[in-house]
Amino acid sequence: MFVTAKAWCRVDLAGGTLDIWPLGLFHPQARTVNVAVDLAVSVRLRPAAEGYRVLQGDSVVDAGSAAELASHPEAALIGVAAAALDLPPFEAVLASESPRGGGLGASSAMTVAFLTAAEEAFGRPRSRPHERVAVARDLEARLMGLPTGIQDHYPALLGGALEIRPVPGGERVRRLAVDLAALAASLVVVYSGQSHFSAGNNWQVVRRRLEGEPEVTALFEGIAAAAAELAPALEAGELPRVGALMSREWSHRRRLAAGISTPVLEDLLQAAAAQGAWGGKACGAGGGGCLAILGPPERRSAIVAALERAGGKVLPASPTGRPLEISTSDP
């Protein structure tokens, strides 16, 4: 039997990067506000008699050991996880509805889904969300050799709109009371056509903040302040204000490092603004990937058309309150 774990990508509305330890601890009002969207990531997993096989799209990777699996670029994340957890042979089928390098947290959602499926398939104790998040974060850091955050993992596991606050000793996660249908009517997620590598951008920023550069420190204060205002505005249903705060957050974020903002991203944001959008920002670390834009529901079709004329690909992504789903099926 295959065990299937289905998790969700996310759109971050404000406060990203501050979820990378220890940056958030330097800014007491730091938080990341995001929402799960129904772009699914799935892992179908079953034990095998021998060997390791990972299939994704047209890619098929076979290996004699988890360590060998980790050496293949197309299966490295699964191999690193399998080796760290000492998993016996298996076959895994991976699928993602997010564009590659889209900035929607798909790789982290995949890690969470794989860990969940492995617990079920091999009869291991089911871990609690914060435990699974910690393992997934550390596996990704091991793979990339760079610091990684936690904001992608919680929406994949829990669904809904979340506020994730770094606190001494861990993080505090709160589900926000948000009208997801109203948010869906105003939210547009558009892919720029430019793939990005989030860890590279993030490391530039983390290093400069750890070195105490005054400009970067001030920019993070601005990001943290925007996120602190956005969470209550989102719960109050004040979506025009949420859009404005997203733009304010982006005005700080785009100056953190060269390459976070690109001409393509700015052209798309301007095209949306010209059609009455309230605001928007790049998802994840920027440098390409997707944009999240908020606008009046009655202007949504005009905003979508303008984004497509500007070369963007609008994705069928709506907020979802569903948590990660686990099921079994015949091969």
Phi and psi in degrees as a GROMACS rama.xvg file:
@    title "Ramachandran Plot"
@    xaxis  label "Phi"
@    yaxis  label "Psi"
@TYPE xy
-84.2943  138.274  PHE-2
-100.756  128  VAL-3
-115.889  127.78  THR-4
-114.373  126.555  ALA-5
-118.428  118.953  LYS-6
-120.652  178.042  ALA-7
-121.627  146.738  TRP-8
-76.0504  176.326  CYS-9
-141.536  157.494  ARG-10
-113.369  124.83  VAL-11
-94.9667  127.153  ASP-12
-91.3816  -29.8281  LEU-13
-171.786  151.77  ALA-14
88.242  7.14175  GLY-15
-61.4111  164.95  GLY-16
76.6103  -34.5027  THR-17
-69.6864  -7.40902  LEU-18
-84.1427  -3.6932  ASP-19
-85.9484  118.645  ILE-20
-65.0089  137.796  TRP-21
-102.73  21.8236  PRO-22
-55.7215  -45.0999  LEU-23
-61.927  -27.8836  GLY-24
-70.281  -19.8425  LEU-25
-79.571  -13.288  PHE-26
-129.499  98.577  HIS-27
-55.8613  -28.8833  PRO-28
-92.2504  10.604  GLN-29
-63.0803  141.808  ALA-30
-164.304  156.263  ARG-31
-112.557  130.752  THR-32
-112.291  123.392  VAL-33
-146.516  175.714  ASN-34
-145.246  136.179  VAL-35
-70.246  140.78  ALA-36
-123.431  155.369  VAL-37
-82.1562  36.3051  ASP-38
-89.444  111.884  LEU-39
-90.4661  149.621  ALA-40
-122.156  132.854  VAL-41
-134.545  149.486  SER-42
-128.616  121.281  VAL-43
-105.757  123.97  ARG-44
-134.059  138.169  LEU-45
-146.538  145  ARG-46
-62.4188  151.458  PRO-47
-125.889  158.876  ALA-48
-68.9909  -37.2516  ALA-49
-158.717  155.874  GLU-50
73.9273  167.077  GLY-51
-123.704  132.511  TYR-52
-133.588  132.221  ARG-53
-126.949  124.876  VAL-54
-118.034  133.014  LEU-55
-149.969  115.081  GLN-56
60.589  -126.375  GLY-57
-88.1972  -1.87658  ASP-58
-89.7074  131.839  SER-59
-130.054  121.454  VAL-60
-118.956  122.779  VAL-61
-112.79  139.921  ASP-62
-148.025  153.068  ALA-63
-85.4689  -14.4229  GLY-64
-149.626  164.093  SER-65
-65.0393  -37.3911  ALA-66
-63.8336  -39.2881  ALA-67
-66.3257  -38.4734  GLU-68
-59.8822  -40.0226  LEU-69
-65.4568  -18.6353  ALA-70
-83.4756  -8.49754  SER-71
-92.0446  123.92  HIS-72
-54.9086  -36.0562  PRO-73
-77.7399  -10.1263  GLU-74
-134.323  16.2113  ALA-75
-61.9274  -44.0919  ALA-76
-62.7496  -43.2517  LEU-77
-66.6648  -39.286  ILE-78
-64.9214  -42.1433  GLY-79
-62.4174  -42.7074  VAL-80
-65.2549  -44.5247  ALA-81
-63.2864  -39.6023  ALA-82
-67.4274  -43.8681  ALA-83
-65.1585  -34.6898  ALA-84
-92.7301  -1.09954  LEU-85
54.8508  50.8886  ASP-86
-80.7575  141.242  LEU-87
-72.1981  174.748  PRO-88
-54.4366  148.069  PRO-89
-157.873  166.577  PHE-90
-118.312  129.852  GLU-91
-126.542  134.357  ALA-92
-116.013  119.241  VAL-93
-108.232  144.219  LEU-94
-148.02  145.011  ALA-95
-142.77  134.88  SER-96
-91.7855  -0.237778  GLU-97
-89.3191  144.068  SER-98
-59.8655  146.871  PRO-99
-65.5864  132.173  ARG-100
68.0556  29.8272  GLY-101
-81.831  -9.22183  GLY-102
75.0253  19.8122  GLY-103
-106.673  13.2721  LEU-104
75.5462  25.0667  GLY-105
-65.5464  -40.0385  ALA-106
-66.4334  -37.0081  SER-107
-69.5363  -39.153  SER-108
-61.5632  -37.8653  ALA-109
-63.7588  -41.5632  MET-110
-62.0908  -46.0698  THR-111
-61.4072  -43.5685  VAL-112
-64.2728  -40.1003  ALA-113
-65.4239  -43.7611  PHE-114
-61.4007  -40.298  LEU-115
-66.3178  -45.9117  THR-116
-63.5922  -38.2348  ALA-117
-65.8543  -40.6751  ALA-118
-58.3916  -43.3637  GLU-119
-72.3299  -44.6499  GLU-120
-67.9535  -33.1067  ALA-121
-107.488  12.7211  PHE-122
64.3635  33.9933  GLY-123
-92.1276  156.651  ARG-124
-57.8834  139.423  PRO-125
-79.8171  122.413  ARG-126
-80.0323  159.867  SER-127
-81.4077  158.704  ARG-128
-52.2809  -46.8727  PRO-129
-67.4446  -28.4958  HIS-130
-70.1335  -43.1942  GLU-131
-65.2529  -39.0014  ARG-132
-62.2031  -44.2617  VAL-133
-62.9524  -42.2321  ALA-134
-64.9894  -45.271  VAL-135
-61.5237  -44.9783  ALA-136
-57.7791  -45.8523  ARG-137
-70.0057  -34.7581  ASP-138
-64.3531  -41.7345  LEU-139
-66.3517  -38.9687  GLU-140
-63.5242  -40.2808  ALA-141
-62.6355  -42.575  ARG-142
-64.3435  -46.0152  LEU-143
-90.3617  -18.4522  MET-144
69.2882  27.408  GLY-145
-141.957  157.368  LEU-146
-64.9283  143.81  PRO-147
-131.681  161.138  THR-148
-103.703  -166.771  GLY-149
-126.649  -2.23472  ILE-150
-69.7369  -23.8591  GLN-151
-75.8425  -27.5431  ASP-152
-79.1566  -36.8949  HIS-153
-67.283  -44.7994  TYR-154
-60.6537  -36.4501  PRO-155
-60.4382  -37.1937  ALA-156
-84.7098  -42.122  LEU-157
-104.371  -26.1703  LEU-158
70.2335  175.643  GLY-159
80.487  -176.623  GLY-160
-92.5845  133.281  ALA-161
-129.993  150.618  LEU-162
-117.178  120.529  GLU-163
-115.166  113.716  ILE-164
-112.014  124.725  ARG-165
-73.7778  129.572  PRO-166
-133.974  157.684  VAL-167
-55.0326  125.221  PRO-168
96.716  -2.27452  GLY-169
155.575  -136.247  GLY-170
-143.957  155.634  GLU-171
-114.584  122.824  ARG-172
-112.703  127.951  VAL-173
-128.004  128.97  ARG-174
-77.6329  127.024  ARG-175
-84.4794  141.805  LEU-176
-82.706  91.6148  ALA-177
-123.859  139.512  VAL-178
-77.9678  95.5839  ASP-179
-67.1854  -30.541  LEU-180
-66.261  -41.6711  ALA-181
-65.7975  -39.9465  ALA-182
-63.1037  -41.2653  LEU-183
-60.8837  -37.1565  ALA-184
-67.023  -21.2844  ALA-185
-106.735  -15.8728  SER-186
-89.9212  133.663  LEU-187
-125.438  127.576  VAL-188
-111.914  121.911  VAL-189
-127.353  134.318  VAL-190
-89.8363  131.298  TYR-191
-76.8068  -17.1939  SER-192
90.2525  -7.75718  GLY-193
-104.393  117.526  GLN-194
-74.2579  153.512  SER-195
-133.114  163.458  HIS-196
-118.864  100.592  PHE-197
-65.6251  -39.142  SER-198
-61.8688  -35.0481  ALA-199
-65.3126  -48.6954  GLY-200
-61.7531  -42.9979  ASN-201
-62.1  -40.3176  ASN-202
-65.0657  -39.893  TRP-203
-54.6526  -46.3902  GLN-204
-70.6466  -44.5799  VAL-205
-59.1679  -46.6696  VAL-206
-60.5536  -44.5151  ARG-207
-67.1543  -34.6833  ARG-208
-71.1927  -39.4194  ARG-209
-64.1871  -30.3531  LEU-210
-81.2605  -2.6066  GLU-211
74.9488  28.4648  GLY-212
-61.975  124.609  GLU-213
-57.4679  -41.4138  PRO-214
-63.795  -46.2945  GLU-215
-65.8578  -39.4016  VAL-216
-59.488  -44.287  THR-217
-66.2396  -38.0666  ALA-218
-65.038  -39.2092  LEU-219
-67.7575  -33.1636  PHE-220
-61.5631  -40.5414  GLU-221
-65.8898  -39.7775  GLY-222
-63.8792  -45.0212  ILE-223
-63.521  -40.1545  ALA-224
-65.9696  -40.9323  ALA-225
-63.8611  -41.8482  ALA-226
-65.35  -38.3853  ALA-227
-64.4069  -34.0001  ALA-228
-79.1177  -30.4391  GLU-229
-69.6591  -39.4995  LEU-230
-57.0276  -51.9253  ALA-231
-66.47  -32.8923  PRO-232
-64.5287  -38.3894  ALA-233
-66.0222  -43.0204  LEU-234
-66.8393  -31.0614  GLU-235
-80.0228  -4.62347  ALA-236
74.5944  18.6655  GLY-237
-86.0044  70.9531  GLU-238
-67.2612  -35.0344  LEU-239
-58.7298  -39.2233  PRO-240
-68.5371  -38.2559  ARG-241
-58.97  -45.3885  VAL-242
-60.5056  -42.6332  GLY-243
-63.7207  -38.6647  ALA-244
-69.8515  -33.7129  LEU-245
-60.7937  -44.0176  MET-246
-65.3586  -38.3023  SER-247
-64.393  -42.4324  ARG-248
-59.6496  -44.4149  GLU-249
-64.0269  -34.2792  TRP-250
-61.7069  -29.7689  SER-251
-82.9617  -45.9993  HIS-252
-61.7483  -41.3023  ARG-253
-64.1095  -15.6231  ARG-254
-98.8948  1.98115  ARG-255
-67.5184  -36.1549  LEU-256
-160.746  152.117  ALA-257
-62.8096  137.185  ALA-258
98.1819  -14.3272  GLY-259
-66.959  -45.1475  ILE-260
-92.8857  143.45  SER-261
-131.041  158.04  THR-262
-56.7079  -36.5327  PRO-263
-64.3388  -45.8529  VAL-264
-60.6753  -44.8951  LEU-265
-67.2938  -36.9845  GLU-266
-62.3035  -41.4017  ASP-267
-65.7661  -42.9442  LEU-268
-62.4932  -40.0411  LEU-269
-67.7166  -38.3223  GLN-270
-62.2959  -40.9412  ALA-271
-67.5809  -43.1377  ALA-272
-61.6262  -36.8751  ALA-273
-64.998  -20.4507  ALA-274
-101.861  13.9455  GLN-275
97.2157  11.4876  GLY-276
-61.4069  144.186  ALA-277
-75.4599  -29.4679  TRP-278
164.45  177.144  GLY-279
179.951  176.661  GLY-280
-162.678  164.577  LYS-281
-72.5786  146.85  ALA-282
-86.666  147.989  CYS-283
66.127  -138.692  GLY-284
-86.7017  -0.669378  ALA-285
74.2121  -158.667  GLY-286
75.7742  15.5703  GLY-287
130.113  -155.269  GLY-288
75.5897  -145.183  GLY-289
-104.895  158.823  CYS-290
-115.022  144.568  LEU-291
-108.684  127.609  ALA-292
-130.169  136.984  ILE-293
-113.652  139.075  LEU-294
-156.914  171.591  GLY-295
-60.4141  136.865  PRO-296
-54.107  -36.9463  PRO-297
-71.8544  -13.2137  GLU-298
-103.891  2.53155  ARG-299
-60.2675  -45.1797  ARG-300
-64.4036  -36.8556  SER-301
-68.0008  -38.9765  ALA-302
-64.7021  -44.7026  ILE-303
-59.7704  -46.0022  VAL-304
-61.5909  -41.0715  ALA-305
-65.1584  -40.3263  ALA-306
-64.4899  -39.6869  LEU-307
-69.4497  -37.4503  GLU-308
-62.9093  -31.8243  ARG-309
-82.15  2.58495  ALA-310
100.233  2.79994  GLY-311
-83.4346  159.479  GLY-312
-115.533  109.196  LYS-313
-76.095  129.911  VAL-314
-97.29  146.783  LEU-315
-79.738  70.9034  PRO-316
-117.662  117.973  ALA-317
-122.868  147.864  SER-318
-57.5682  143.406  PRO-319
-133.175  140.958  THR-320
-97.0006  2.69629  GLY-321
-77.686  138.575  ARG-322
-79.5099  176.474  PRO-323
-52.3004  140.277  LEU-324
-112.215  137.581  GLU-325
-125.27  135.965  ILE-326
-151.694  169.145  SER-327
-124.611  153.289  THR-328
-154.934  161.362  SER-329
-71.2912  153.367  ASP-330
